[in-house]
């Protein structure tokens, strides 16, 4: 019935699912972007960290711009990103 919440629909809508990857590169999931973000923050060897993810400065800029824009414009995605970064750092990256 239109306009009527079905049992369980609220719980499903509050579940934080992995958003679809940006259309430019389907390999860059939120989880992978989190791993990159944490790795870059944890090492002085930026070029080495980027290389481990198959990136150089230009390709990193493209990925960071795309995901950064999504995270900035979507408060729920921002919360999920922050949550994943905290969890990854707690694991010792």
C-alpha positions, 0 to 999 in steps of 0.5 A: 500500500502506497505511503504505508511502511511495511514491517521491517522496512524501517530497519532495512532503510537504516542499515548502512549498505555499501554504496555503489562505486563511482561510475568512472571505476567500479573497482573503487568501492568505499571500503577500498577508498577507506583502505587507501585513506588510512594507508596514506595517513599511516606512511611517509612513503606516499608514492609507495602507498599509491603504487600498492593501490595501482595509483599515481598522483593524477589517478589518486586525485581523480579517485579522491575527487570523486569519492570526496565529492560523494562523501561531502554531499551525502551525510549518511555516506560521510558517517559510514566513511568515518565509521570505516576509517575508525574501524580500519585504524583500530585494526592497525590498518 
